[in-house]
Amino acid sequence: MFELAGRLRKLPPYLFAELDGMKAKKEKEGVRVIDFGVGDPDLPTPKHVVEEMQRAVEKVDNQKYPSYAGKIEFREAVSEFYRRRKGVDVEPEKIIALIGSKEGIAHLPLAFVEEGDYVLYTEPGYPVYHSSAVFAGGIPYELPLKEEKDFLPDLDSIPDDVARKAKIMFLNYPNNPTTAVAEMDFIKEAVDFCIDNKIILAHDAAYSEIAFNYRPRSFLEYDRAFECVIEFGSLSKTYNMTGWRIAYALGNEEAVDGLLKVKTNVDSGVFNAIQDAAIAALNGDDSVIEQNNEVYKERRDTLVDGLEKLGFDVERPKATFYVWLKVGGSSIEFARKLLDEAGVLVTPGVGFGKSGERYVRFALTRDVSVIREALGRMEGLEIVQE
């Protein structure tokens, strides 16, 4: 009776919804599925953050409408976090609160993209980069990430006419799903390219604090970055707060202001009590972050060592809580067989874009004992020899 709008018909099925269906079907058959699919931390939100939320929710002032831009105390906490963790000075006035970084990423093109403008985005990648361009009436333009280029986009391959009509470039490092990292030489290249072509560089830094004997760079560390970069940071992965929906955008003042103009028309800000809890996280002891990373490092090593024993050649990631495994054949077929024959769920790489074919993604969101069990289920399967 009611037909969906054309913009929705242009979108592929959302990958994680399909995975949920595959998992539910297997569980109905009585299989206890080991799920390495969605990147949702299994570690708890730090206790002091939860306790601050409990106090904050009782405050009457927190029960009123919040500021659109976010509490100044929250923005100051983000500013101090960047100074401490990245060595970057960002004025609180150039920072806004988001209802999760996904929300901010999805809304940014609405502020700057006209019908027919290009939105550049890396693939394989987070599906929201593509869908946000479609919703704004823009033309999504893929920048393939290839192993031979260390999963960095080839900016020289972008045609001049596309670059001239591009309004936004979405980048994401440390990268989901490939786990690649960006060093300063590439950051400079990307920022300079965007400045030369008057493109907003939207950097999704959701995994900026999950790393192993390595410090991921903020794109704002480059001294020209404030000319074009808006960076999206999130507490979801850093502090195990995915369900809390709290993040921030900062950087170029025009880009941040444009995003805020959209947000004032579509939402009413982040619940103040959640902002208070986020302040407690950001101002807290950084040992919380390091403890998380130690857990993920042990899981990474357990999974990578086990996959190598099964005959796979695996890259040991420097950052993120994923392992990007090259499987040689169809990623969907590999994932389906692994689920059917071992009850182990992984994400097919092609679901992140066509360049993700021949790869699958494991999320390190399961305990070491569960990872070992999954590896044990995989032993002897014909699929591991593919």
C-alpha positions in Angstrom: 0.0 0.0 0.0 2.8 2.4 0.9 5.8 2.6 -1.3 9.2 3.4 0.1 10.9 6.5 -1.2 13.5 6.1 -4.0 16.3 7.0 -1.7 15.6 4.0 0.5 15.3 1.7 -2.5 18.8 2.7 -3.6 20.3 1.2 -0.4 21.4 -2.4 -0.2 20.1 -4.5 2.7 21.8 -3.5 6.0 24.4 -6.1 6.5 24.1 -6.7 10.3 20.3 -7.2 10.0 21.0 -10.1 7.6 23.6 -11.5 10.0 21.0 -11.5 12.8 18.7 -13.5 10.6 21.3 -16.1 9.8 22.2 -16.4 13.5 18.6 -16.7 14.6 17.9 -19.5 12.1 20.9 -21.5 13.4 20.0 -21.0 17.0 16.4 -22.3 16.2 18.1 -25.5 15.1 19.7 -25.7 18.6 23.2 -24.5 17.8 25.0 -22.3 20.2 26.4 -19.8 17.8 29.7 -18.1 18.6 29.2 -14.6 17.2 32.2 -12.6 15.9 29.9 -10.5 13.8 28.9 -7.0 15.1 31.6 -4.9 16.8 29.9 -4.4 20.1 32.3 -4.6 23.1 31.5 -7.3 25.6 33.5 -5.5 28.3 31.4 -3.4 30.8 31.3 0.4 30.9 33.8 1.5 33.7 32.2 1.4 37.1 32.9 5.1 37.9 31.1 6.1 34.7 28.0 4.1 35.6 28.1 5.6 39.1 28.2 9.1 37.7 25.3 8.3 35.5 23.3 7.1 38.5 23.9 10.4 40.3 23.4 12.6 37.3 20.0 11.1 36.3 18.5 12.3 39.6 19.5 15.9 39.1 16.4 17.9 38.1 18.4 20.2 35.7 19.5 17.1 33.8 15.9 16.2 33.1 15.3 19.3 31.0 16.2 19.9 27.3 19.9 19.8 26.8 22.0 22.3 24.8 22.1 21.6 21.1 25.9 21.8 21.0 26.4 20.0 24.2 27.3 21.0 27.8 30.3 23.3 27.9 31.7 20.9 30.5 31.5 18.0 28.1 33.1 20.0 25.3 35.9 21.1 27.7 36.4 17.4 28.6 36.8 16.5 24.9 39.2 19.4 24.5 41.4 18.2 27.4 41.2 14.6 26.1 42.6 15.7 22.8 45.3 17.7 24.4 46.3 14.7 26.6 46.0 11.9 24.1 46.8 13.5 20.8 48.8 16.7 21.7 46.2 18.8 19.8 44.6 22.0 21.1 40.9 22.3 20.1 38.8 25.1 21.5 35.6 23.8 23.2 33.6 26.1 20.9 34.8 24.0 17.9 33.4 20.8 19.5 29.8 19.6 19.5 28.1 16.6 21.2 26.6 13.9 19.0 24.1 11.1 19.7 26.7 8.6 18.6 29.2 9.2 15.8 26.9 7.4 13.3 24.3 10.1 13.8 26.8 12.9 13.0 28.3 11.1 10.0 24.8 10.5 8.6 23.8 14.2 9.0 26.9 15.9 7.7 26.1 15.6 4.0 22.7 17.2 4.6 24.6 20.4 5.5 26.9 20.6 2.5 25.9 18.3 -0.4 23.6 19.5 -3.2 21.9 17.3 -5.8 24.6 15.9 -8.1 27.6 16.7 -5.8 30.0 13.8 -5.2 30.7 12.3 -1.8 34.0 10.3 -1.7 34.2 7.4 0.6 36.4 4.4 1.2 35.2 0.8 0.6 35.1 -1.7 2.1 33.8 0.6 4.9 31.1 1.6 7.2 27.8 1.5 5.2 26.7 4.9 6.6 29.2 6.8 4.4 27.3 5.6 1.3 23.8 5.9 2.7 24.4 9.4 4.0 25.4 10.5 0.5 22.3 9.0 -1.0 20.0 10.6 1.6 21.5 14.0 0.8 21.0 13.6 -3.0 24.7 13.3 -3.6 26.6 10.8 -5.8 28.6 8.3 -3.8 32.0 7.7 -5.3 34.0 4.7 -4.1 37.7 4.8 -3.2 38.7 1.1 -3.1 41.0 0.0 -0.4 43.5 -2.6 -1.6 46.0 -4.8 0.2 48.8 -3.7 -2.2 48.2 -0.1 -1.1 48.1 -1.0 2.6 44.4 -0.4 2.5 44.9 3.4 1.8 42.9 5.0 -1.0 44.7 6.1 -4.1 43.9 9.8 -4.2 45.7 10.2 -7.6 43.1 7.9 -9.2 40.3 10.4 -8.5 39.3 12.1 -11.8 39.7 15.9 -11.8 36.0 16.4 -12.7 35.0 14.3 -9.7 37.3 16.1 -7.3 36.0 19.5 -8.5 32.4 18.4 -7.8 33.1 16.6 -4.5 32.0 18.2 -1.2 33.0 15.6 1.4 35.5 12.8 1.6 34.9 10.2 4.3 38.0 8.4 5.7 38.3 6.1 8.7 41.6 5.2 10.4 42.3 3.0 12.3 40.1 1.4 9.7 37.0 -0.7 10.0 37.0 -3.4 8.6 40.6 -3.7 7.3 42.3 -2.7 10.6 44.8 -0.5 8.5 46.3 2.6 10.1 47.3 5.9 8.6 50.7 7.5 9.2 51.4 11.2 9.0 52.6 11.1 5.4 49.2 9.9 4.2 47.3 12.3 6.5 49.2 15.2 5.0 48.5 13.9 1.5 44.8 13.6 2.2 44.4 16.9 3.9 46.4 18.8 1.2 44.2 17.1 -1.5 41.0 18.2 0.2 42.2 21.8 0.8 43.3 22.0 -2.9 39.9 20.8 -4.0 37.8 22.6 -1.4 36.5 19.3 0.1 35.5 18.7 3.7 37.6 15.8 5.0 35.3 13.9 7.4 37.5 11.6 9.5 35.7 8.8 11.4 38.1 8.2 14.4 35.8 5.7 16.3 38.8 3.3 16.9 41.4 6.0 17.7 42.2 4.6 21.2 42.2 0.8 20.5 45.8 0.0 19.6 48.6 -2.3 20.5 52.1 -0.9 21.1 51.1 1.8 18.6 49.5 5.3 18.9 47.0 6.1 16.2 47.1 9.6 14.8 44.4 12.2 14.9 44.1 13.9 11.5 44.0 17.1 13.5 47.7 16.6 14.4 48.6 18.0 11.0 48.9 21.7 11.3 46.8 22.5 8.2 44.0 20.1 9.2 41.7 22.7 10.7 41.4 24.2 7.2 39.2 21.2 6.1 39.0 18.4 8.7 36.0 17.5 10.8 36.9 14.6 13.0 34.3 12.3 14.6 35.2 10.7 18.0 33.2 8.3 20.0 33.1 6.9 23.5 31.4 3.7 22.2 34.5 1.7 21.7 37.0 3.6 23.9 34.9 3.2 27.1 32.5 0.3 26.2 29.6 2.7 25.8 28.0 1.7 22.5 24.4 1.7 23.9 24.9 5.1 25.6 25.0 7.0 22.3 27.5 9.7 23.0 30.1 11.1 20.7 31.5 14.3 19.4 32.6 16.2 16.3 35.4 18.7 16.2 37.8 20.6 13.9 37.0 22.9 11.1 34.6 25.6 12.4 32.5 25.8 9.3 32.0 22.1 9.0 31.1 21.8 12.7 28.7 24.7 12.5 27.0 23.3 9.4 26.5 19.9 11.1 25.1 21.7 14.2 22.6 23.6 12.0 21.2 20.3 10.7 21.1 18.8 14.2 19.1 21.7 15.6 16.4 20.8 13.1 16.3 17.1 13.7 17.2 16.4 17.3 17.3 18.1 20.7 20.7 17.1 21.9 22.2 14.5 24.1 20.6 13.7 27.5 22.5 15.8 30.0 23.0 12.8 32.4 24.8 10.9 29.7 27.0 13.9 29.0 27.9 13.9 32.8 28.8 10.3 32.6 30.9 10.9 29.5 32.7 13.7 31.3 33.6 11.2 34.0 35.0 8.9 31.4 37.0 11.5 29.4 38.5 13.0 32.6 39.2 9.7 34.2 42.3 7.6 34.5 43.6 6.5 31.1 44.5 3.1 32.6 40.9 2.2 31.7 41.8 2.5 28.0 45.1 0.6 28.4 43.4 -2.2 30.4 40.8 -2.7 27.6 43.7 -2.8 25.0 45.5 -5.5 27.0 42.3 -7.6 26.9 41.9 -7.1 23.1 45.6 -7.7 22.5 45.4 -11.2 24.2 42.3 -12.0 22.1 44.0 -10.8 18.9 47.0 -13.0 19.6 44.9 -16.0 20.5 42.8 -15.7 17.3 45.7 -14.9 15.0 47.9 -17.6 16.4 45.0 -20.1 16.0 44.2 -19.1 12.5 47.8 -19.4 11.5 47.9 -23.0 12.9 44.8 -23.7 10.7 46.8 -22.7 7.7 45.8 -19.1 7.2 48.2 -16.2 6.4 46.9 -13.5 8.8 47.9 -9.9 9.3 48.3 -9.1 13.0 46.5 -5.8 13.4 48.1 -2.8 15.1 44.8 -1.3 16.0 41.0 -1.8 16.2 39.4 -4.9 17.8 39.0 -6.7 14.5 40.9 -9.3 12.5 40.6 -9.0 8.7 41.1 -12.4 7.2 41.8 -13.2 3.6 39.9 -16.3 2.7 40.5 -16.6 -1.1 37.0 -17.3 -2.3 33.5 -15.9 -1.8 33.3 -14.1 1.5 29.6 -14.9 1.8 30.1 -18.6 1.0 32.9 -18.8 3.5 30.8 -17.2 6.2 27.8 -19.4 5.4 29.9 -22.6 5.6 31.6 -21.5 8.8 28.2 -20.9 10.4 26.6 -24.1 9.0 29.5 -26.4 9.8 31.0 -24.9 13.0 28.3 -22.6 14.4 30.8 -19.7 14.1 29.5 -16.3 12.7 31.8 -13.9 11.0 31.0 -10.9 8.8 31.5 -11.3 5.0 33.8 -8.7 3.7 31.7 -8.0 0.6 29.0 -6.6 2.9 31.3 -3.6 3.5 31.8 -3.0 -0.3 32.9 -5.0 -3.3 36.6 -4.6 -2.5 35.9 -6.6 0.7 35.2 -9.7 -1.3 37.6 -12.6 -0.5 37.9 -11.3 3.1 35.9 -11.9 6.3 36.0 -9.8 9.6 36.2 -11.2 13.1 35.3 -8.9 16.0 37.4 -9.5 19.1 34.4 -9.1 21.3 34.5 -12.6 22.8 36.5 -14.0 25.7 39.8 -15.9 25.0 38.1 -19.2 26.1 35.4 -18.6 23.5 37.9 -17.8 20.8 39.7 -21.0 21.6 36.4 -22.9 21.4 35.7 -21.4 18.0 39.1 -22.3 16.7 38.6 -25.9 18.0 35.3 -26.1 16.1 37.1 -25.0 12.9 39.7 -27.7 13.1 39.4 -30.3 10.4 36.8 -28.4 8.4 37.4 -28.4 4.7 36.8 -24.7 4.6 40.0 -23.8 6.4 42.0 -25.2 3.5 40.4 -22.9 1.0 
